[in-house]
Amino acid sequence: MEMETEYFECQCDCSEHVLRFVIDPDSGDVWSEVYLNHWHPWYQRLWIAIKYVCGRKSRYGAFDCTMLRLEDYPRFNSMLDRSAAILQASRGALK
């Protein structure tokens, strides 16, 4: 079966705040994909990556946020319900 994909945009309408969810129709697993900003020049991003690999953490973190739109809540819940149904069916088949 083909993977099912859902996109959710942020309330702020910024194209960088789009979430992509992928549901595996066989296992019910859900993956989330997030756009990562790259506003620093390549050499600063390389330095940040080296510090990350060495275990140094930024006190500000390396994250952003996305606020779901009110009209997307039913679609988001439906996606999670479909995933839960697949998971329950696959676990029931194992018993």
N, C-alpha and C positions, 0 to 999 in steps of 0.2 A: 504494500500500500504506500501511497505517497504521503510525505510529511505534510501536516497542516500548519499553516503560518498565519499569525495574527500580528498586526501592527497597531501600536497605540501611540498617539501623539500627546505631547505635554500641553497643559492648559496655556502655557506661554507662547505656543506656536513656533518655538525655536526648532529648526530642523535637526539640531544636534541632540535634542531630548526625545528622540523616538525610541521606543522599546519594541523589540521584535521577539515574539514568543513562537517556538516551534514545538508541536506535539508529535511524538512518535505514535502512530496509530496502532502499532503492534504491542508496545510496552506501556504506553501511557505517560512516558517520561516527558517532562517539559523543560526545554532549554530557553534561557533568556539571553538575548544579545543586546549590547548597549554600545552606542557610538562613543569612542574615546577621543577626547580633544587632543589636539597637538599644536597648541598655540605657541609653544617654545620652539626655538630653532633646533635643528637636528642634533647639534652637539650638546645642547642643554638636556634634551630628552635622553641622549646617551648617558650623560653624567647622572641624571636622575635614576636611570635603569641600573647603572653600576652600583649606586648607593643602595637601591632596593635589593639587589642580589646579595649585597654584603650585609643586609639586615638593618640598615639605617632607615628609620621611618620619619616621614614629615609630620610635624605636630598638627598640621592642618588636614592631613589625609590626602588621598588621591581619588576623590569621588565627586559626583554631581547628583542631581536629583531630577526626577520626572514626576509630575503630578497628573494623575489620570483625570481625564475630563469626566464630568458627571454622566454624560451620555454613553461613555465607554464601560461603565460599571457592569451593566447587564451582559455585555459581550465578554468581558473579562471573567465574570462568574460562570458564564456558559462554557468558556474554554476550560476552566478548572473543573467544572462538573463533568465534562467529556473525558478529561484526563482521569478523574477519580473513577468513573465508570469503567474505563479500560483497565485501570489498575485492579479494581475489585474483580472484574471478570477474569483477568489473568491469574490472580491469586486463587480464585475459586476453582480454576482449571487445574491448579497445582495440587489441590487437596484431594 
